[in-house]
């Protein structure tokens, strides 16, 4: 995953008219990226404490991707972004971090 690919995927997601599903996906990206940073900065004891929350949030993020893409297809929208994103957990987690970065830079 690169910044450019993440930006393309985000733009494709953002083109959907399914506002509540887009919102959910973006919220999970933000939450997961925050937990990932917290986990990185934590000591071993805190990492153990964060592991379950990190896994649950990551699973919810993947579910949100799948739910949005399925509903986009049902509504006749292009969901090629989901194929580009793939199914690798690390790549999906990386995308969440890139999305958080894209949103932060856009707010400036």
C-alpha positions in Angstrom: 0.0 0.0 0.0 1.3 3.4 -0.9 -0.1 6.9 -0.1 -1.2 7.3 -3.8 -3.0 4.0 -3.9 -4.7 4.8 -0.6 -5.8 8.1 -1.9 -7.3 6.5 -5.0 -9.2 4.0 -2.9 -10.4 6.7 -0.5 -11.7 8.8 -3.5 -13.5 5.8 -4.8 -15.1 5.2 -1.4 -15.9 8.8 -1.0 -17.8 8.8 -4.3 -20.5 6.6 -2.9 -23.9 8.0 -2.0 -24.1 5.6 1.0 -23.3 8.2 3.5 -23.9 6.3 6.7 -21.9 3.3 5.5 -19.0 5.6 4.4 -19.1 7.3 7.8 -18.9 4.0 9.6 -15.9 2.9 7.5 -14.1 6.1 8.0 -14.8 6.0 11.8 -13.3 2.5 12.0 -10.3 3.6 10.0 -9.7 6.4 12.5 -10.3 4.2 15.5 -8.0 1.4 14.2 -5.2 3.8 13.3 -5.3 5.4 16.8 -5.1 2.0 18.4 -2.3 1.0 16.2 -0.2 4.0 17.2 -1.1 3.5 20.9 0.0 -0.2 20.6 3.3 0.9 18.9 4.1 3.3 21.7 3.1 1.0 24.6 5.2 -1.2 26.7 4.7 -5.0 26.6 2.1 -5.0 29.5 0.0 -2.3 27.8 0.3 -4.1 24.4 -1.2 -7.2 25.9 -4.0 -5.1 27.2 -4.6 -3.5 23.8 -4.3 -6.6 21.7 -8.0 -7.7 22.0 -9.3 -4.2 21.4 -7.0 -3.9 18.4 -8.2 -7.2 16.9 -11.9 -6.4 17.5 -11.5 -3.0 15.9 -9.5 -4.4 13.0 -12.2 -7.0 12.3 -14.9 -4.3 12.5 -12.9 -2.3 10.0 -12.8 -5.2 7.6 -16.5 -5.8 8.0 -17.2 -2.1 7.3 -15.2 -2.4 4.1 -17.2 -5.5 3.0 -20.5 -4.0 4.0 -19.9 -0.8 2.1 -18.6 -2.5 -1.0 -21.6 -5.0 -1.1 -24.1 -2.2 -0.8 -22.3 -0.1 -3.4 -22.6 -3.0 -5.8 -26.3 -3.4 -4.9 -26.9 0.2 -5.7 -25.1 0.1 -9.0 -22.0 1.9 -7.8 -18.5 0.9 -8.7 -16.8 -0.9 -5.8 -13.5 -1.8 -7.6 -11.7 -0.2 -4.6 -12.5 -3.3 -2.5 -10.6 -5.5 -5.0 -7.7 -3.0 -5.0 -7.7 -3.0 -1.2 -7.5 -6.8 -1.1 -7.9 -9.1 1.9 -4.5 -8.9 3.6 -5.1 -7.7 7.2 -1.9 -5.7 7.3 -2.6 -3.9 4.1 -6.1 -3.0 5.3 -4.7 -1.7 8.5 -2.1 0.3 6.6 -5.0 1.8 4.5 -6.7 2.9 7.7 -3.6 4.7 8.7 -3.2 6.3 5.3 -6.9 7.4 5.4 -6.4 9.0 8.8 -3.4 10.9 7.4 -5.3 11.9 4.2 -8.1 13.3 6.4 -5.7 15.1 8.7 -3.9 16.7 5.8 -7.2 17.7 4.2 -8.3 19.5 7.3 -5.3 21.8 7.3 
